[in-house]
Amino acid sequence: MRDMCHSSAMTTAPMSHTNSADYAANARYVRPWFWYDWANSAFVTTIGTVLYGPYITSIAKAAACPGQDSDLDCATNLSVLGIPIAPGSLAPYTTTVATILSAIVLIFVGAIVDRMERPAAFLGLCAWGGAASAAGLFFVTGDNWQLGSILMILATVFLGSSLVTYDSMLNLIASPDDRDRVSSRGWALGYLGGGLLLAVNLVLVTMLPFGLSTGLAVRISMLSAALWWGLFAVITIRGTWTLRNVTKPDEAAHGGAVRGSLAQLRSTFVDLRRHHPQTMLFLLAYLFYNDGIQTVISASSLYGAEELKFEQSQLIALILLVQFVAFGGALLFGRIAARKGASRTVLGSLVMWTAIVILAFFVPERAFIPFPVSYTHLTLPTNREV
């Protein structure tokens, strides 16, 4: 379920002229590079996929209908800039705003990263900014849904910015023939890391030790994911600190970070329109492809809680199962891609995934056993290389 963490990984990654000797020298960066998948997957899995949607919905219902049982439908709307929003729709709207904002911001982030000599510095800034925003969710209590939405939007944008940087580093540390293998191992490690912390959180939310309430257990779980993200990111940042971009874009070579990046973006889009129409078509197709996937992932826990009436512990157990299945799936699909080609493998997995999501529409209320299969998703890690 961690594909959310690559929802905005499209970037103008530096197309370096690194030769085979440079790749051999940069091999020492591969292991620390892996660890950022392990680090950020805790946020994506515990907060983004499982806990945030149901929790912020309960906060929104408490604000709109104080004193009413959160399991009941609330007829009163929230007001956002004068626009009425149903409490049950707050989480999807928050995700939508975060995605749109990311789509705008990350275009510029990609251009800036191309011009940075030390990408690990920017990775650290974004990773710790995202972790701090996610940690702030611990303080979202009562009816303070506004704070919860703002913090989630910030964490999502910081996450996407860090992933643009992280994914661009793959071009510097692995040759084109090795990127499927290196990337799939990183994804597998991410699934494992996210799953391990989620297992701990499952125990916390289910058993409620030390007299914890369910709400406090959920907040502690979200805080643990934020701390996990920030602390394990240190391994990647320190381990890749001396990694340098080999070449910088020629456009506005002497321009500053902002002016030079804008000039680079303008040149890139002009070149795409004139000389690479297939690439432009691919980017447009990826926008719709990725948006569909992220919608299912971000809405899965909310759908399970609100429509299928599953308990929080059941949702965590389901996502936990998916994490460990996907750990093996990432490695398996990496090998299939090496033999059959990335394009054919992506298309095949997408057909299977679409069929499963359609079947999920017919899952009845409280049908706990069939639900995990309905949103299991195995995606090739090769989208980092775009």
Protein Blocks (a to p, Z undefined) as FASTA:
>chain_A
ZZmmmmmmgccddddfbdfklmmmmmmmmmmmmmmmmmmmmmmmmmmmmmmmmmmmmmmm
mmmmghiafkbccfbdcdeehiacdfklmmmmmmmmmmmmmmmmmmmmmmmmmmpmblml
mmmmmmmmmmmmmmmmmmmghjlmmlmmmmmmmmmmmmmmmmmmmmmmmmmmpcfklmmm
mmmmmmmmmmmmmmmmmmmmmmmmmnopghiafklmmmmmmmmmmmmmmmmmmmmmmmmm
mpccfbdcfbhklbcfklmmmmmmmmmmmmmmmmmmmlmmmmmmmmmmmmmmmmmmmmmm
mmmmmmnopafklmmmmmmmmmmmmmmmmmmmmmmmmmnopklmmmmmmmmmmmmmmmmm
mpcehilklmmmmmgccddfklmmZZ
